[in-house]
Amino acid sequence: MTDDNGTHDAGAPRQHAARMPQSGHGIASFVIAMVSGLVILASITFSALIVASGDAEQHLPVFGLIGIVMCVFLALSLAGLVLGFIALRRQDRRRTFGAVGLGLNALILVGTVGLVLVGTFFSHSNS
């Protein structure tokens, strides 16, 4: 950016970025990541508490409900991942929330799949 006298303004990109609005897709991706992460973490914790109590076979319907809730929120996290990609592709908006939402949603998906694989491995090694 140049002023009227022809000098170059070094802070122009920063000022331009400050005037750009946040991406709605990025904010949605971030909110989805926060909600999905908390619900999935609570589901895993609740399942672990039931198993640790020793009477897990009495609570099989509860495990089914927890599994359905986790699948729904993992699918929602996948949608948040897509929204994060969309937010990063937008050139006319800020991309901060999109990048954070994309990273958190990817971490949720990879972490949950990793926990399932570790749990499957340990359950088969103990049999």
C-alpha positions in Angstrom: 0.0 0.0 0.0 1.3 3.4 -0.8 0.4 6.8 0.7 -0.4 9.8 -1.3 3.3 10.9 -1.2 4.4 7.6 -2.8 6.0 6.0 0.3 5.4 2.3 1.1 3.5 1.4 4.2 5.2 -1.7 5.8 2.2 -2.4 8.1 -0.3 -2.7 5.3 -0.7 -6.5 5.3 -1.2 -6.5 9.0 -3.7 -3.7 8.8 -5.5 -5.4 6.0 -5.7 -8.7 7.9 -7.1 -6.9 10.9 -9.9 -5.5 8.8 -10.8 -8.9 7.3 -13.8 -10.7 9.1 -13.4 -14.1 10.6 -14.5 -17.0 8.6 -17.9 -18.4 9.6 -16.8 -21.8 8.5 -13.7 -21.6 10.7 -15.8 -20.5 13.7 -18.2 -23.4 13.1 -15.3 -25.9 12.8 -13.8 -24.6 16.0 -17.1 -24.9 17.9 -17.8 -28.3 16.6 -14.3 -29.4 17.7 -14.8 -28.1 21.2 -18.2 -29.7 21.6 -17.3 -33.0 20.0 -14.1 -33.2 21.9 -15.8 -32.7 25.3 -18.6 -35.2 24.5 -16.2 -37.9 23.3 -13.9 -37.4 26.2 -16.9 -37.6 28.6 -18.1 -40.8 26.8 -14.8 -42.5 27.1 -14.4 -41.5 30.7 -17.9 -42.7 31.6 -17.3 -46.0 29.8 -14.0 -46.4 31.7 -15.7 -45.7 35.0 -18.4 -48.4 34.3 -15.8 -51.0 33.4 -13.7 -50.1 36.4 -16.7 -50.6 38.7 -16.7 -54.3 37.8 -20.4 -54.7 36.8 -20.0 -53.9 33.1 -22.2 -56.7 31.9 -25.2 -55.2 33.6 -24.8 -52.0 31.7 -24.7 -53.3 28.1 -27.5 -51.0 26.9 -25.6 -48.0 28.3 -22.6 -49.0 26.3 -24.7 -49.2 23.2 -26.0 -45.7 23.9 -22.5 -44.4 24.5 -21.3 -46.0 21.2 -24.1 -44.3 19.3 -23.3 -40.9 20.9 -19.6 -41.4 20.1 -20.4 -42.3 16.4 -22.6 -39.2 16.0 -20.0 -36.9 17.4 -17.2 -38.5 15.4 -19.3 -37.9 12.3 -19.8 -34.3 13.5 -16.1 -34.0 14.0 -15.6 -35.2 10.4 -18.0 -32.4 9.2 -15.9 -30.0 11.3 -12.8 -31.2 9.5 -14.4 -30.4 6.2 -15.5 -27.0 7.4 -11.9 -26.3 8.5 -10.6 -27.1 5.0 -13.2 -24.8 3.5 -12.2 -22.0 5.9 -8.6 -22.4 5.0 -9.4 -22.1 1.3 -11.1 -18.7 1.7 -8.8 -15.9 0.7 -11.1 -13.0 1.8 -11.5 -14.1 5.4 -9.2 -14.8 8.4 -8.1 -18.4 8.7 -7.2 -18.6 12.4 -10.3 -20.4 13.6 -10.3 -22.6 10.5 -6.8 -23.8 11.2 -7.4 -24.4 14.9 -10.7 -26.2 14.1 -9.1 -28.3 11.5 -6.3 -29.3 13.8 -8.6 -30.1 16.7 -11.0 -32.1 14.6 -8.2 -34.1 13.1 -6.8 -34.7 16.6 -10.2 -35.9 17.8 -10.6 -38.3 14.9 -7.1 -39.7 15.0 -7.0 -39.9 18.8 -10.3 -41.7 19.1 -9.4 -44.2 16.3 -6.0 -44.7 18.1 -7.7 -45.4 21.4 -10.0 -47.9 19.8 -7.1 -49.7 18.2 -5.1 -49.7 21.5 -8.1 -51.0 23.3 -8.7 -53.7 20.7 -5.1 -54.8 20.9 -5.1 -55.0 24.7 -8.4 -56.8 24.8 -7.1 -59.5 22.4 -3.7 -59.8 24.1 -5.3 -60.5 27.5 -7.6 -63.3 26.2 
